[in-house]
Amino acid sequence: MSTRPVKPLTKPKQTVDLSKADNVKCDDCGNYLFITSYVIKRVSAILSPSGQEGLVPVQVYSCGNCGQVPKIFLEGSGLEE
């Protein structure tokens, strides 16, 4: 019996054909370009693990043309309508 470590199995890398992927566009103006934006959430001391009030930045993407944040980017941010 050998005491040499066994190499972990490596998974073959998959390639994704982005030409077949859907483009996300702005719900308001139809623009396809987005910029990184942040929504700042205020966390109360009651909910905070440290017991102190805090501010938490949540990264979203906003339209580079009109500034709107598409609904798909708001999922999980607590800002859904």
N, C-alpha and C positions, 0 to 999 in steps of 0.2 A: 504494500500500500504506500502510495506517495504522500508526502507531507507538503508538497508544493501547493501554493494557493491556486485556485481555479479562476481563470479569467471569466468575468461576467459576459454573458451573451450580449452582443450588440444588435440593436434593431436596425434594419436598413432604413436610411433616410428617405422620407417621402418628399416628392416635389409637388408643389401645388401650381396648377396652371391658372394664374390670376386673370387671364383673358376670359375665363369662363365664370369668374366671380362677379357678383353684382356690385355696382357702384352705389355708394350712399350719397344721396343728395339732400340739400336743404329742403325742408317741408314748405318753407315760405317762398323762396326765390329760385329754387332749382339749381343753385350753385353746387359744384362738386368739391370745392376746396374748403378746408377747415383749419382752424387754429386752436391751439391748446388754451383752455380757460379753466378757471377754478371757481367752484361754488364753496363758500366758507360756511361751515356748519358750526353752530354754537352748541356745545355739549354741556348740559347742566351738571352741577356737582353730584347730584343724585345718581345720574347715569354714568358718570365718569369712573373708570377703575381706580384712579388716583384719589377720588373724593374731592377734586378741585374742578371748577369750571374751566373749560378749554375751548379752543378753536381748532377745527379740523378742516383742512383743505381737501376737497373732492375734485379730482381732475375730470373735466368734461371737454368736449370739442364743440366749438361754436363756429357758425358759418363765417368764412372770411369776407363775405360780401355784406350781409345784413346783420350779422352778430347773433342771430337766433340759434338756440341749441335744439337740434332735432330731438323728438321724443325718444328715439331709440337710444340716444346718449344719456338720457336722464334716468333710465331704468336702474333701480337700486340706489339712487342718490337721495331719495326721500322728497323729490320735487315733482313727482309725477302728478298730473292733474286728475 
